[in-house]
Amino acid sequence: MKKEFNVIADLLPNNTRVLDVGCGDGSLMNLLKEEKNIEVRGLELNQDNVQQCIHKGLPVIQGNAETELHQFPNQSFDYVILSQTLQAFYKPEEVLRNLLRIGKSVIVSIPNFGFWKVRIKLLIFGEMPVTKTLPNTWYNTPNLHMCTIKDLFKFCEEKNINIKKVIGVNENSTSIIKKRNLEIKNLFSKLGIFLIG
């Protein structure tokens, strides 16, 4: 089980309504349903992933988050989750605005392009990095917008989006990120998980 999914699950109270946008094969949805008794729905673009969700008995809609989020009513979910997908959208600001409209709170996780190994690869070798959290090469990556934890933190502040909690994730450890430790945590976290609303 991904460490990220456990951190997300810990942020969610039991018995809530959750929309998982870009839900993949439904692994996170399944975890939330089984362990937290959460009423969860998924939105997923990839047909194979949709089939896997259906096979697991999970409610999922096939669709593109950039064009389909308008169909969800305001505040129709307690939480909306967007796991490692924000950087792949053409218009991430518009997607975030919709997520904040649909959910009372939003959990966004991003691979951190500010992680020290990513910086070293680019600085020393002059190549776009390939890591566990960024497994694709420059020409086949779905990532359109390279984003760091610091970037998303600053974006939320500029757009007056309330940051409730930020967690930095590494192999087996997590840490709380605040404004005062942002520089160091941005350097040493592979993944950032934001609870906003």
C-alpha positions in Angstrom: 0.0 0.0 0.0 1.3 3.4 -0.9 2.4 5.6 2.1 0.6 8.4 0.4 -2.7 6.6 0.6 -2.3 6.0 4.3 -1.5 9.7 4.9 -4.6 10.7 2.9 -6.8 8.1 4.8 -5.6 9.6 8.1 -6.7 13.0 7.1 -10.3 11.8 6.4 -12.9 11.3 9.2 -14.9 8.1 9.1 -18.4 8.1 7.5 -17.8 11.0 5.1 -18.6 11.5 1.4 -15.5 11.6 -0.8 -14.9 12.1 -4.5 -11.6 10.7 -5.8 -10.7 12.6 -9.0 -8.3 10.6 -11.2 -9.0 7.6 -9.0 -6.8 5.2 -11.1 -7.6 1.5 -10.4 -9.5 2.3 -7.3 -6.9 1.3 -4.7 -7.4 4.4 -2.6 -11.1 4.3 -2.9 -11.1 0.7 -1.8 -8.9 1.5 1.3 -11.3 4.4 2.3 -14.4 2.3 1.8 -13.1 -0.7 3.8 -11.1 0.9 6.6 -13.0 4.2 7.1 -16.5 3.4 6.0 -16.4 6.3 3.6 -19.0 6.7 0.9 -16.6 7.2 -2.0 -17.0 7.9 -5.7 -14.4 8.1 -8.5 -13.8 10.0 -11.7 -11.3 8.4 -14.0 -10.2 9.0 -17.6 -8.5 5.7 -18.4 -10.9 3.0 -19.6 -8.8 0.1 -18.1 -8.8 1.8 -14.7 -12.5 2.3 -14.9 -13.0 -1.4 -15.6 -10.8 -2.3 -12.6 -12.9 0.0 -10.3 -16.1 -1.6 -11.6 -14.6 -5.1 -11.1 -13.9 -4.1 -7.4 -17.5 -2.9 -7.0 -16.5 0.7 -6.7 -18.8 3.5 -8.1 -16.9 5.3 -10.8 -17.6 7.7 -13.7 -15.4 7.7 -16.8 -14.6 11.3 -17.7 -12.0 14.0 -17.9 -11.7 16.2 -14.8 -10.8 19.2 -16.9 -14.1 19.1 -18.8 -16.5 17.1 -16.5 -16.2 18.6 -13.0 -18.9 21.3 -13.8 -21.5 18.5 -13.6 -21.0 18.1 -9.8 -23.1 20.4 -7.6 -21.6 22.9 -5.2 -20.5 21.3 -1.8 -21.7 17.9 -2.9 -18.9 16.1 -1.1 -17.2 16.5 2.2 -13.8 15.9 0.7 -12.4 15.8 -2.9 -9.1 14.0 -3.5 -6.7 14.7 -6.3 -3.7 12.4 -6.0 -0.6 13.2 -8.1 -2.7 14.5 -11.0 -2.7 18.3 -10.7 0.6 18.7 -12.7 -0.9 16.8 -15.6 -3.8 19.2 -16.3 -3.7 21.9 -19.0 -5.5 24.3 -16.6 -4.6 23.3 -13.0 -6.0 26.5 -11.5 -9.4 26.0 -13.1 -9.4 22.3 -11.9 -8.5 23.4 -8.3 -11.3 26.1 -8.4 -13.8 23.4 -9.3 -12.5 21.0 -6.6 -12.9 23.7 -4.0 -16.5 24.3 -5.2 -17.5 20.7 -5.2 -15.9 19.7 -1.8 -16.0 21.3 1.6 -12.3 20.4 1.8 -9.8 19.2 -0.8 -6.8 17.0 -0.5 -4.2 17.5 -3.2 -1.0 15.5 -3.5 1.9 16.4 -5.8 5.2 14.9 -6.7 7.7 17.4 -5.5 10.0 18.7 -8.3 11.9 20.6 -5.5 13.1 17.3 -4.0 16.9 17.3 -3.7 17.5 14.3 -6.0 15.4 16.0 -8.7 17.5 19.1 -8.3 20.8 17.3 -8.4 19.9 15.3 -11.6 19.1 18.6 -13.4 22.0 20.6 -11.9 24.8 18.0 -12.2 23.8 15.9 -15.1 21.7 18.5 -17.0 18.9 16.0 -17.6 15.2 15.9 -16.6 15.0 13.6 -13.5 13.5 10.1 -13.4 12.7 9.0 -9.9 10.2 6.7 -8.1 7.7 9.6 -7.9 8.6 10.9 -11.4 9.1 7.6 -13.3 8.7 9.0 -16.9 11.3 10.5 -19.2 10.8 14.0 -20.5 9.2 12.9 -23.8 6.6 10.5 -22.4 5.7 12.2 -19.1 2.1 13.2 -18.4 3.4 16.1 -16.4 2.8 19.5 -18.1 3.4 21.7 -15.1 6.5 21.1 -13.0 5.5 22.1 -9.4 7.2 22.1 -6.0 5.7 22.0 -2.6 6.8 25.6 -2.2 5.1 26.6 -5.5 1.7 25.1 -4.4 2.1 26.7 -1.0 2.7 30.1 -2.5 -0.1 29.6 -5.1 -2.6 28.9 -2.3 -1.5 32.0 -0.4 -1.8 34.2 -3.5 -5.2 32.9 -4.3 -6.5 33.1 -0.7 -7.0 29.4 -0.5 -7.0 28.3 3.1 -4.2 25.8 3.8 -5.4 23.6 6.7 -2.4 21.2 6.7 0.6 20.3 4.5 2.4 17.0 4.9 5.7 16.1 3.4 6.2 12.4 2.5 9.3 10.3 2.0 9.9 6.6 1.9 8.7 5.7 5.4 8.4 9.1 7.1 6.1 12.0 7.1 6.4 15.5 8.5 4.2 18.6 8.9 5.2 21.5 6.7 4.7 25.0 7.9 5.8 28.4 6.5 8.8 28.5 8.8 10.2 25.1 7.6 9.0 25.3 4.0 12.5 25.7 2.5 14.0 22.6 4.1 10.9 20.4 3.8 10.6 21.4 0.1 14.2 20.1 -0.3 13.7 16.8 1.5 10.1 15.7 0.7 9.4 13.5 -2.3 5.7 14.2 -2.2 3.5 17.0 -0.8 0.0 16.4 0.5 -2.2 19.5 1.0 -5.4 19.7 2.9 -7.1 22.9 1.7 -10.5 24.5 1.8 
